Amino acid sequence: MNEFRSFLYKLARILGDVNAVKRGKVGRLIGRRAAGRVTGQAMRKLFK
């Protein structure tokens, strides 16, 4: 079951990427993804 959920999340991410390319919003997508990574790293350091 967990593998299936993982597959669905990956599929959703790919579809979101395709959609961003179609709409010409790739820069925004990359910026948000980078901001999410930075936030995640900061949270890990805070709650370690």
C-alpha positions in Angstrom: 0.0 0.0 0.0 2.8 2.4 0.9 4.5 1.8 -2.5 1.2 2.6 -4.3 0.9 5.9 -2.4 4.5 6.7 -3.2 3.8 6.1 -6.9 0.8 8.3 -6.8 2.7 11.2 -5.3 5.5 10.8 -7.9 2.9 10.8 -10.7 1.2 13.9 -9.3 4.5 15.7 -9.1 5.3 14.8 -12.7 1.9 15.9 -13.9 2.4 19.2 -12.0 5.7 19.7 -13.8 4.1 19.1 -17.2 1.3 21.5 -16.3 3.8 24.2 -15.3 5.7 23.8 -18.6 2.5 24.1 -20.6 1.5 27.3 -18.7 5.0 28.7 -18.8 5.3 28.9 -15.0 8.5 26.8 -14.6 10.4 29.5 -12.9 7.7 29.8 -10.2 7.7 26.0 -9.7 11.5 25.9 -9.3 11.4 28.8 -6.8 8.7 27.2 -4.7 10.4 23.8 -4.7 13.7 25.4 -3.6 12.0 27.3 -0.9 10.3 24.1 0.3 13.7 22.3 0.5 15.2 25.2 2.5 12.3 25.3 4.8 12.5 21.5 5.3 16.2 21.6 6.2 15.6 24.5 8.6 12.8 22.5 10.3 14.9 19.4 10.6 17.7 21.4 12.3 15.2 23.0 14.7 13.5 19.8 15.8 16.5 17.5 15.8 
